[in-house]
Amino acid sequence: MLLRDRTVLVTGGASGLGGATVDMVVAAGGRAVVLDVDADRGAAKAAAHGSSARFVRADVTIEADVARAIREAQQAFDRIDGLVNAAGVVLAARVLGKDGPHPLDAFARIVHINLVGTFNVTRLAAAAMAENAPSPAGERGVVVTTASVAAFDGQIGQAAYAASKAGIVGLTLPLAREFARIGVRVMTVAPGTFDTPLLAALPDAARASLAQQVPFPSRLGRPDEYAALVRHIFENEMLNGEVIRLDGAIRMAPK
């Protein structure tokens, strides 16, 4: 699927991996719908791309929010051809910490946003894509979800985050198999350590340490590198039902 004249819904599209994806879609001649809870950044991101982008404030875990965003996207751009799930949050907490067991509500919140939110947007966007007229090859849409290397190499203190991202990995093949009948491909990207707002708050020494753990290139990943892989997924029709690690060969240590 070439992105020219296509419409892609991007969750977490105000900044970071999602923001870079929005930039990439528009640069490729497509249209982007930015979904985010950050109204200021989301509006600014869409405004930077003029008529090729639209911002809709939406919480990925709320069905009504996502349904409204899809309706607005269809009204503005006629149809939805793709979805990139880039919204997510992190949490660092040991299961048995100094103050007692891991708070259950904190664990549930991470899983709810990262995993349930991804599923919520995917199911509603896929229903919209199923209404599209198919391409000559029978394709109606593409879904890209975002996991993490933590899904495979979860560190101490990452129980909630790793579980939520492992759930996204587990969704990939069942969704791809089911959506085959409507001509919608499903792929997942599992990034390593990327230079996003989630890491921006860390001290320089901590960021440098993370970069040095990457075998090659020994640096943090750039959001535009994530976006470049997303573009290739859209354009390569044989990519379906798989998880791609984008991590410079890093394998996270226990802590």
N, C-alpha and C positions, 0 to 999 in steps of 0.2 A: 504494500500500500504506500504509494507516494503521498507525501503530506500536502502537496500543493492542492489548494481548494478543499482540504479536509478540515473537519472540526474535531479538536481533541479537548476533552475535559481533563484538567490537571488538579488533583487535590494537593493541598499544601503548596499551591502554585505561587504564593506571594514571595517566597525566598528559597534559598538552598537548592536542593536537587529539583524540587518542583519549579522554582523560579527559572532555573537554567533550562528546564524542559519547555516552559512557556516561550522563552527566547528562541529556542531551537525551532519549535513548531512554526512560529511566525517567520523566522528567517528562511524556513523551507517553503514558504508560500502558503502556509496553512492558517487556521484560525484557532485561537486558544480561549478556553473558558476557565478562568482562574477561580478555584474554590478554596477558601481559606477562612479562618475565624478572625484573622488580623485584618480588620477593615482598612486601616490606613495603608499598610504595605500592599494589600491586595489591590486596592483601587489605584495605587501608584504604579504597580506592575502593569495592570491593564491599560492605564492611560498612556504609558510609555510606548504602547504598540497601536494606539489609535483605534481605528475601526476593525483591526484584525484580532482584537482581544476584548473580552468582557469579564468583569469581576462580579461574582455572586458570593456574598457572605454566607457560609454554610458550615455547619458542624457535621462531620462525616458520620457521626453516630446517630443523628436524628433523621428519621425517614422523611419527614415533611420538608426539612431543609434541602435534602438531596433531590427529592422529587421536584421541588420548586426550581432548583438550579438546572435540572435537566429540561424542564419546560421552558425556562428562560433561554437556555442554549438553543433549543429547537426553534423558538420564536425568532431569535436573533440570527441564527445561521442555518436554519432549516432542518439540520440533522446532526447527529453525533456519530463520528466515525471511529473514535478511539478514546481510551481512558488510560491515564497514568496515575496510579495511586502513590502519591509521595508524601501524604500527610502522616505524621507520627510523632510520638513523644518518647522520652527516655526516663529511666529511673535507676538510681544506684542505691541498692539496699540489700544487706545480707538477710538471709532467711532467719538466721539466729544472730541478731545484732546485740549491741551493748544494752539497748533499751528493751530487749525482749524479742519475741517472734515478729517476723515481717508483718506489717499491718495488712489485713486481708483486703480492705477497701483500696489500698494503694496498688496491690497486685491486680485487682479487678479493673481498676481504672486504666492501667496500661494495656491490658488485654482488650478492654472494651474499645479504646481509641484505635489501637494499632490493628488488631485482628477483626473485631466486629465492625469497625468503621470501614475497613477495606472490603469486607464482605458486603456490607450494606450498599456502598457506592457501586460495587461491581454488579450486584444483582439488578439494580435499577438501571444502570447504564446499559447492561447487556440486553435488557428488555427493550430499551429504545433502539439499540443497534439491530435487533432482530427485525425491526420494521423497515430497515434500509433495503433498497434494491441492491441485489448482489453484483459484484464485479464480474467480468467474464470468467474469472476463476472460481466464482462462488463466494467470495469473501465479502462480509458485511461489516466487520470491525476488528479491532485489536485492543486487548486489555494488557497493560503492564502493571504488575504489582511490585512493591519494594519490600524486600526482606532485609537481611543483614548477615554478615558473617557470624554474628552472634547466634544465629539459628543453628550453626554447626559447632562453633567454638565459644559457647557462652562462658563468660568469666564469672568468678565469684562476685556476687553483688548484682548480677544481671539476670536473676531468675525470672523476673516478670518480663523484662524486655526480650530475653532470649526465647521464652515461651511464646510470646506474641508473634515474634518473627518466624519461629518454627511453624506456627500455625499457618502463616501465609505460605510458607514453602509447601505445607501439606495440602493447601487448597489448590495449588497450581495444576496438577495433573487431573484431578476430578473435574475441575472447571473446564479445562481444555477438552477433555473427553465429552463432556455434556454439551459444550457450546459448539462442537464440531458440526452438529446438525443444523446450526443457524449460520455457520460460516464465520465464527468469531474465534480468533486465536488468543491464547492466554500464555503469557510469559512472566517470569519473575527475575528481577535483578537483586543480587545480594551484595551490596557495597561493603567495602572494608572501611577504613578510617578516611573520611572525607572532610574537606574544609568547608563546613556548613555552619549556620548559626548555632547548632547544637554543640559544636566544639569551640566556637569563638569565645565563649566565656572562660575557657580554661586558661591558666597561666601559660606564658610562652614556653617555659621549661617543660610543661606537661605536653604541649602540642609538639614540641621538638622530639620528645621521647616517643610519642605515638608515631611520628614520621619515621624515626630510625628503626622501628620494628618492622617496617615494610621492606622485604628483601630487595625488590627493584620495581619501579623507581622508589628510592628511599625518601618519600615525601607523602604528604596527605594528598588524597585524590581531589581533583577539581570537579565541581558540579557540572561543568560543560562536558567532561568525559563521561559522566553518567548520561547526560542528554544525548551524546553522540551514540551511545549504545542503544538507547531507546529508539533513536531514529533508525538504526540498523534493524532493530527488531521489527519495526513497522514495515520496512522495505524488504525484508527477507521472508518470503512466504513460508519457508520450511521451518522457521523457528516457532515451535509450539509445544506447550506442555513441559517446559524445562526451566531450570533455575541456573542463572549464570552468575558466578562469583566475579565481582569487579573489585579486585583487592590487592594487586601487585604481589600476589603469592603469600600474603600474610596469613599466619595461623596464630590466633590469639592465645597468649599464655593464660594459665589459670587465673592470674591476677596481675 
